[in-house]
Amino acid sequence: MSASKRVAVVGVGTMGSQAAWRLAARGAEVVGYDRYAPGHDRSAAGGETRIFRSAHFEDSRYVPLLKHADALWEELQRETGRELRSLTGCLLMGPTEHQQMATVLKSIADHGLDHEVLDAESLAKRFPQFRIEDGDAAVLDRHAGFIRPELTVQSAARRAEQLGARIHRYTPVREIVPVAGGVEIRTDAGTESFDTAVVTVGPWVNDLLPDLPWDVDIRRLINAWYVPTTDTWFGQERPAFIRTAPTHCYGLPSPDGVSVKLGLSRALHRPAGDPNQLDRTVQPEELEIFTDLIGRYMPDLNPDPTRLSVYMEGYTESSRPLVGPLPGAENVVLLAGFSGHGFKLSPAFGDIAADLALDGTSPQPIDFISTLDRTEA
């Protein structure tokens, strides 16, 4: 490994802060750039909580990466002295025959994950705040819970700086130019040269890389917070939760014990448009689907939200992220299109980015998400 490389990290958010930490930990000369500052709420890292889980709906091949991320979450907490993650469990609910529930059960069986399967009677007794329907299954992923996103991004970035990284805040990158033996990063302040660049700009990926050979669909998502009318949500067990169908949604009891945060999946988000002009105002009609979900599955939540926030996420056609070298630019490592399920994996992807930037390869099993020979439109 050539740890003496000079590496730019473009975008010091969810993935970039972790990449900067892992690169700096290996002795690389790291320079980060962010159009705002680590921990901002203008992309996908806000909302105070994100779900961590061991079982995976989308593809059981993520589970080894989740295990790698799990170890790195513990390492980052030790190094920073901050509680970034709390393991409160996660309930996964939906029709037994639904493909995503089948994938959850496969990931549990294949990898021996710590879990419980709950029937309707057991669920009603233990977690009376939830309703399930005939034909539904409920799986409690025990090694799961919530992550504090803003604190995580700031903590990883700060740790990278303690290890020698430099971060240029409020410095948008205008152009990334591959040159012989390296890459140039151009900002309004001038041009810097690097051996390698890691590009983790989230919803700005299409702006910065307009010739990207894959489509990253940038969507505007809403989080809404609701106050319970009973005390069932904040008992001894406070799991995060995900429902697969007929309406995919997720939620987390807030750490302060006051409200419950709800969110929706990609199909229920509208296109974001220009990421620099995100519409952060939520119209009343956009809340109708939340109201319907509460009435059907969580009837002891007051249907009038106390707080609303708007974010952005990037989705690929297959929902698999783009991880690896940029075609025609082997010194540019791209991480993009995490499709709403990247935060829990972010330390692992930061480590993989460091592998690729310094060694050109990674020991982690990333063939199914690699940009190499990727045919996805």
RORODO-885404 format. One record per residue (C-alpha): chain; z negated, y negated, x negated. Coordinates in Angstrom, 1 decimal. Layout:
# residues N
A, Z, Y, X
...
This chain:
# residues 377
A, 0.0, 0.0, 0.0
A, 0.9, -3.5, -1.2
A, -2.1, -5.4, 0.0
A, -1.1, -8.5, -2.0
A, 1.7, -9.3, 0.4
A, 1.9, -12.8, 2.0
A, 2.1, -12.2, 5.7
A, 2.5, -14.7, 8.6
A, 1.0, -13.9, 12.0
A, 2.9, -15.9, 14.7
A, 0.7, -16.1, 17.7
A, -3.1, -15.6, 17.2
A, -4.0, -14.3, 20.6
A, -4.7, -10.8, 22.0
A, -2.6, -9.0, 19.4
A, -2.3, -11.6, 16.7
A, -6.0, -12.1, 16.2
A, -6.5, -8.4, 15.7
A, -3.5, -8.2, 13.3
A, -4.9, -11.1, 11.3
A, -8.3, -9.3, 11.0
A, -6.8, -6.0, 10.0
A, -4.4, -7.6, 7.5
A, -7.1, -9.8, 5.9
A, -9.4, -6.8, 5.7
A, -6.8, -5.1, 3.5
A, -6.6, -8.0, 1.2
A, -3.3, -9.5, 2.4
A, -2.7, -13.2, 2.2
A, -2.6, -14.1, 5.9
A, -1.5, -17.3, 7.5
A, -1.7, -17.5, 11.3
A, 0.1, -19.9, 13.6
A, -0.8, -20.6, 17.3
A, 0.6, -23.2, 19.7
A, -2.9, -23.7, 21.0
A, -6.0, -22.1, 19.4
A, -7.5, -18.6, 19.4
A, -9.2, -17.8, 22.7
A, -7.2, -20.2, 24.9
A, -6.5, -19.3, 28.6
A, -2.8, -20.2, 28.9
A, -1.5, -16.6, 28.4
A, -3.0, -13.2, 29.3
A, -6.4, -13.2, 27.5
A, -8.5, -15.2, 30.0
A, -10.6, -14.3, 33.0
A, -13.8, -13.4, 31.1
A, -13.3, -9.6, 31.5
A, -10.6, -7.0, 30.9
A, -10.8, -3.2, 31.4
A, -11.4, -0.7, 28.6
A, -10.7, 2.9, 29.6
A, -10.2, 6.2, 27.8
A, -8.1, 7.9, 30.5
A, -4.6, 6.5, 30.9
A, -2.4, 6.2, 34.1
A, 0.9, 5.3, 32.4
A, 1.3, 8.0, 29.7
A, -1.2, 10.4, 28.2
A, 0.4, 9.7, 24.7
A, -1.6, 6.5, 24.6
A, -4.9, 8.4, 24.4
A, -4.9, 8.9, 20.6
A, -4.2, 5.2, 20.3
A, -7.1, 4.5, 22.7
A, -9.4, 6.6, 20.5
A, -8.3, 4.6, 17.4
A, -8.9, 1.4, 19.3
A, -12.3, 2.7, 20.4
A, -13.4, 3.1, 16.8
A, -12.1, -0.3, 15.8
A, -13.9, -2.0, 18.8
A, -17.1, -0.7, 17.3
A, -16.2, -1.9, 13.8
A, -15.3, -5.4, 15.0
A, -18.6, -5.6, 16.9
A, -20.5, -4.6, 13.8
A, -18.7, -7.0, 11.6
A, -19.0, -10.0, 13.9
A, -22.4, -9.2, 15.4
A, -21.0, -9.9, 18.9
A, -21.1, -7.7, 22.0
A, -17.4, -7.7, 22.8
A, -17.4, -4.6, 25.0
A, -19.8, -3.0, 27.5
A, -19.3, 0.7, 28.5
A, -20.1, 0.7, 32.2
A, -17.5, 3.3, 33.3
A, -14.3, 2.9, 35.3
A, -13.5, 4.4, 38.7
A, -9.8, 5.5, 39.0
A, -8.8, 6.0, 42.6
A, -5.7, 6.9, 44.5
A, -3.7, 9.6, 46.3
A, -4.2, 13.0, 44.6
A, -0.4, 13.6, 44.5
A, 0.4, 10.2, 43.1
A, 2.1, 10.3, 39.7
A, -0.5, 8.0, 38.1
A, -3.4, 10.1, 39.2
A, -1.7, 13.2, 37.9
A, -1.3, 11.5, 34.5
A, -5.0, 10.5, 34.5
A, -6.0, 14.1, 35.1
A, -3.6, 15.3, 32.4
A, -4.9, 12.8, 29.9
A, -8.4, 14.0, 30.7
A, -7.5, 17.7, 30.4
A, -5.4, 17.3, 27.2
A, -7.9, 15.2, 25.3
A, -11.3, 16.4, 26.7
A, -12.3, 13.0, 28.0
A, -15.8, 12.5, 29.4
A, -15.3, 12.2, 33.2
A, -16.4, 13.1, 36.7
A, -14.3, 13.9, 39.7
A, -15.8, 12.6, 42.9
A, -15.0, 13.7, 46.5
A, -15.2, 11.2, 49.4
A, -18.7, 12.2, 50.2
A, -19.9, 11.8, 46.6
A, -18.2, 8.5, 46.2
A, -19.6, 7.1, 49.5
A, -23.1, 8.0, 48.4
A, -22.9, 6.9, 44.8
A, -20.6, 3.9, 45.1
A, -20.8, 2.8, 48.8
A, -18.9, -0.5, 48.0
A, -15.6, 1.5, 47.8
A, -13.6, 3.2, 50.6
A, -11.0, 5.9, 49.9
A, -8.6, 7.5, 52.3
A, -7.7, 11.1, 53.3
A, -5.9, 12.7, 50.4
A, -7.4, 10.3, 47.8
A, -9.1, 11.4, 44.6
A, -11.7, 9.4, 42.6
A, -12.2, 10.0, 38.9
A, -15.1, 8.3, 36.9
A, -14.0, 7.7, 33.3
A, -17.4, 7.5, 31.7
A, -16.2, 6.1, 28.3
A, -14.9, 2.9, 29.9
A, -16.0, -0.5, 30.9
A, -15.2, -4.1, 30.3
A, -14.1, -6.3, 27.3
A, -14.7, -10.0, 26.9
A, -11.2, -11.3, 26.1
A, -11.8, -14.9, 25.1
A, -14.8, -14.0, 22.9
A, -12.9, -11.1, 21.4
A, -9.9, -13.2, 20.4
A, -12.1, -15.9, 18.9
A, -14.3, -13.4, 17.1
A, -11.4, -11.5, 15.6
A, -9.7, -14.7, 14.4
A, -13.0, -16.0, 12.9
A, -13.5, -12.7, 11.2
A, -10.0, -12.9, 9.7
A, -10.8, -16.4, 8.4
A, -14.1, -15.2, 6.9
A, -12.0, -12.6, 5.0
A, -9.6, -15.3, 3.7
A, -7.0, -15.8, 6.4
A, -5.8, -19.4, 7.2
A, -4.9, -20.3, 10.8
A, -2.8, -23.3, 11.8
A, -4.0, -24.3, 15.3
A, -1.9, -26.3, 17.7
A, 1.1, -25.5, 15.5
A, 4.0, -23.9, 17.5
A, 6.5, -22.0, 15.4
A, 10.0, -23.3, 16.1
A, 12.1, -20.7, 14.2
A, 11.7, -17.4, 12.3
A, 14.4, -17.0, 9.7
A, 14.9, -13.7, 7.8
A, 15.9, -14.4, 4.2
A, 16.5, -12.3, 1.1
A, 13.3, -10.4, 0.4
A, 11.3, -12.1, 3.1
A, 11.1, -14.5, 6.0
A, 10.7, -18.3, 6.6
A, 8.5, -19.7, 9.3
A, 9.6, -23.1, 10.4
A, 7.2, -25.5, 12.3
A, 7.3, -29.3, 12.9
A, 5.2, -29.6, 9.7
A, 7.7, -27.9, 7.5
A, 8.7, -24.4, 6.3
A, 6.6, -21.7, 4.6
A, 7.9, -18.5, 3.0
A, 6.4, -15.0, 3.5
A, 7.1, -11.5, 2.5
A, 6.6, -10.4, 6.2
A, 6.0, -11.8, 9.6
A, 4.1, -10.3, 12.5
A, 5.3, -11.8, 15.8
A, 2.8, -11.6, 18.7
A, 3.6, -14.6, 20.9
A, 3.2, -13.0, 24.3
A, 5.0, -14.8, 27.1
A, 6.9, -17.1, 24.6
A, 8.8, -14.1, 23.0
A, 12.0, -14.9, 24.8
A, 11.8, -18.5, 23.7
A, 11.2, -17.8, 20.1
A, 13.5, -14.8, 19.9
A, 16.3, -15.5, 22.4
A, 18.6, -12.8, 21.0
A, 16.0, -10.0, 21.5
A, 18.0, -6.9, 22.4
A, 15.4, -5.9, 25.1
A, 14.3, -7.7, 28.2
A, 10.7, -8.8, 28.5
A, 10.1, -9.9, 32.0
A, 7.4, -12.7, 32.0
A, 5.3, -12.7, 35.2
A, 2.7, -15.0, 36.6
A, -0.4, -13.2, 37.7
A, -3.5, -14.2, 39.7
A, -7.1, -13.3, 39.3
A, -9.5, -14.0, 42.2
A, -13.2, -13.8, 42.3
A, -15.1, -12.8, 45.4
A, -18.9, -12.8, 46.2
A, -20.3, -9.6, 47.7
A, -22.2, -9.7, 51.0
A, -24.4, -6.8, 50.0
A, -26.1, -5.7, 46.8
A, -24.1, -2.5, 46.3
A, -21.9, -4.0, 43.6
A, -24.7, -4.7, 41.1
A, -26.8, -1.6, 41.2
A, -27.6, 0.6, 38.3
A, -24.0, 1.6, 37.9
A, -21.4, -1.2, 37.8
A, -18.0, 0.4, 37.0
A, -14.7, -1.4, 36.6
A, -12.2, 0.1, 39.0
A, -8.5, 0.7, 39.5
A, -6.6, 1.8, 42.6
A, -3.1, 3.3, 42.1
A, -1.6, 3.3, 45.6
A, -0.5, 2.2, 48.1
A, -1.3, -1.2, 46.5
A, -2.0, -1.1, 42.8
A, -5.0, -3.2, 42.1
A, -8.0, -3.5, 39.7
A, -11.3, -5.2, 39.6
A, -14.5, -5.8, 37.6
A, -18.0, -6.8, 38.7
A, -18.7, -10.0, 36.8
A, -21.2, -9.8, 33.9
A, -23.4, -12.5, 35.5
A, -23.9, -10.3, 38.6
A, -22.5, -12.9, 41.0
A, -18.9, -12.0, 41.9
A, -16.2, -9.4, 41.6
A, -12.9, -10.1, 39.9
A, -9.7, -8.7, 41.5
A, -6.2, -8.5, 40.1
A, -2.8, -6.9, 41.0
A, 0.0, -5.1, 39.3
A, 3.4, -6.2, 38.1
A, 5.4, -5.7, 41.3
A, 3.1, -8.1, 43.1
A, 3.5, -10.9, 40.5
A, 6.2, -13.5, 40.7
A, 8.3, -14.5, 37.7
A, 6.6, -17.1, 35.5
A, 9.6, -19.2, 34.7
A, 9.2, -21.5, 31.7
A, 6.0, -20.4, 30.0
A, 5.4, -24.0, 28.9
A, 5.3, -25.1, 32.6
A, 3.3, -22.4, 34.3
A, 2.4, -23.2, 37.9
A, -1.4, -22.7, 37.8
A, -1.9, -23.7, 41.5
A, -2.4, -20.7, 43.9
A, -1.1, -21.2, 47.4
A, -3.1, -19.8, 50.4
A, -0.3, -17.3, 51.3
A, -0.6, -15.8, 47.8
A, -4.1, -14.6, 48.7
A, -3.1, -12.6, 51.8
A, -2.6, -9.4, 49.8
A, -6.1, -9.8, 48.3
A, -7.5, -10.3, 51.8
A, -5.8, -7.1, 53.0
A, -7.1, -5.1, 50.1
A, -10.7, -6.3, 50.6
A, -10.5, -5.4, 54.3
A, -9.1, -1.9, 53.7
A, -11.0, -0.8, 50.6
A, -13.9, -3.2, 49.7
A, -15.2, -4.6, 53.1
A, -18.4, -5.9, 51.7
A, -16.7, -8.6, 49.7
A, -16.5, -12.0, 51.3
A, -12.8, -12.5, 51.7
A, -12.9, -16.2, 50.7
A, -12.6, -16.4, 46.9
A, -14.9, -18.7, 44.9
A, -12.6, -18.9, 41.9
A, -8.9, -18.5, 41.1
A, -7.1, -18.3, 37.7
A, -3.4, -17.9, 36.8
A, -2.1, -16.2, 33.6
A, 1.1, -14.7, 32.2
A, 2.0, -11.3, 31.0
A, 5.2, -9.7, 29.6
A, 6.6, -6.5, 31.0
A, 9.4, -4.1, 29.8
A, 11.6, -2.0, 32.0
A, 9.6, 1.2, 31.1
A, 6.2, -0.6, 30.8
A, 6.1, 0.7, 27.2
A, 5.5, -2.1, 24.7
A, 7.9, -3.0, 21.9
A, 6.2, -2.2, 18.6
A, 8.0, -2.2, 15.2
A, 10.7, -4.0, 13.2
A, 13.0, -6.5, 14.8
A, 16.6, -5.1, 14.6
A, 18.4, -6.7, 11.7
A, 15.2, -8.2, 10.3
A, 13.1, -5.4, 8.7
A, 10.6, -8.0, 7.5
A, 9.7, -9.1, 11.0
A, 7.3, -6.9, 12.9
A, 7.4, -7.4, 16.7
A, 4.6, -6.6, 19.2
A, 5.6, -7.6, 22.7
A, 5.8, -6.5, 26.3
A, 2.5, -4.8, 26.7
A, 3.0, -4.7, 30.5
A, -0.6, -5.5, 31.5
A, -2.3, -2.7, 29.7
A, -2.5, -3.9, 26.1
A, -5.9, -5.6, 25.7
A, -7.9, -2.4, 25.5
A, -5.6, -1.2, 22.8
A, -5.4, -4.5, 20.9
A, -7.5, -3.4, 17.8
A, -5.3, -0.4, 17.4
A, -2.1, -2.4, 17.7
A, -3.5, -5.0, 15.2
A, -4.1, -2.1, 12.8
A, -0.6, -0.7, 13.4
A, 0.9, -4.2, 12.8
A, -0.9, -4.3, 9.5
A, 0.4, -0.8, 8.6
A, 4.0, -1.9, 9.4
A, 3.8, -5.3, 7.6
A, 2.3, -3.9, 4.5
A, 3.7, -0.3, 4.2
A, 6.7, -0.3, 6.5
A, 5.2, 2.7, 8.4
A, 2.1, 3.7, 10.3
A, 0.2, 7.0, 10.5
A, -0.6, 6.3, 14.2
A, 1.6, 8.2, 16.8
A, 3.8, 5.3, 17.9
A, 7.3, 7.0, 18.1
A, 7.3, 6.7, 21.9
A, 6.8, 2.9, 21.7
A, 8.6, 2.1, 18.5
A, 11.5, -0.4, 18.4
A, 13.3, 2.0, 16.0
A, 16.3, 3.6, 17.9
A, 15.0, 2.1, 21.2
A, 17.6, 2.3, 23.9
A, 15.7, 0.5, 26.7
A, 17.8, -2.3, 28.2
